[in-house]
């Protein structure tokens, strides 16, 4: 996920507690990455994590934004696989909270998709 210049633009899918506790403060203090946009069903929760104020209430719209380079998935566990696969299909790098899935086949599918996408 190396860039020649500038910061990696991250999009958050989900505005949950772990996002606020973990990656949000790390990116606020990062010289290499920034929170570009947040996808949140609750716009107000999304605004709390979006320094730019850019919030998508539809996750697919976040994935369609060409400026978003990497996705952080901060959703309930049952949604991790679905949105990891959608993010990879959209050409994004992905960081997903744990646990990823209870199904080993999901993990294999995700790693295969990431390799095929060069992510």
Residue pairs with C-beta under 8 A, 6 or more apart in sequence:
1 8
1 69
1 70
1 93
3 69
7 30
7 31
7 32
7 33
7 34
8 32
8 33
8 34
8 69
8 70
8 93
9 33
9 34
9 36
9 37
9 67
9 68
9 69
9 70
10 23
10 27
10 33
10 34
10 35
10 36
10 68
10 69
10 70
10 71
10 72
11 36
11 37
11 38
11 39
11 62
11 63
11 65
11 68
11 70
11 71
11 72
11 92
12 19
12 23
12 24
12 35
12 37
12 38
12 39
12 40
12 49
12 50
12 71
12 72
12 74
13 39
13 59
13 62
13 71
13 72
13 73
13 74
13 75
13 83
13 87
14 39
14 40
14 73
14 74
14 75
15 38
15 40
15 42
15 45
15 46
15 48
15 49
15 74
16 74
16 75
18 74
18 97
19 49
19 72
19 74
20 48
20 49
23 72
23 74
23 95
24 35
24 49
27 33
27 34
27 35
28 35
28 51
33 70
34 51
35 49
35 50
35 51
35 52
36 52
36 54
36 65
36 67
36 68
37 50
37 52
37 54
37 55
37 56
37 62
37 65
37 67
37 68
38 46
38 47
38 49
38 50
38 54
38 55
38 56
38 62
39 46
39 55
39 56
39 57
39 58
39 59
39 61
39 62
39 63
40 46
40 49
40 55
40 56
40 57
41 57
43 55
43 57
46 55
46 56
46 57
47 53
47 55
56 62
56 65
59 83
59 86
60 86
62 68
62 71
63 71
63 86
63 87
63 90
63 92
64 90
68 92
69 92
69 93
70 92
70 93
70 94
70 95
71 83
71 87
71 92
71 93
71 94
71 95
72 95
72 96
73 79
73 80
73 83
73 84
73 87
73 94
73 95
73 96
73 97
74 97
75 83
75 97
77 97
77 99
77 101
80 96
80 97
80 99
80 100
80 101
81 100
81 101
81 103
81 106
81 109
81 110
83 96
84 94
84 96
84 100
84 110
85 109
85 110
85 113
87 94
88 94
88 110
88 113
88 114
88 117
88 119
89 113
89 117
91 117
91 119
92 119
93 119
94 114
94 119
100 106
100 107
100 110
101 107
101 110
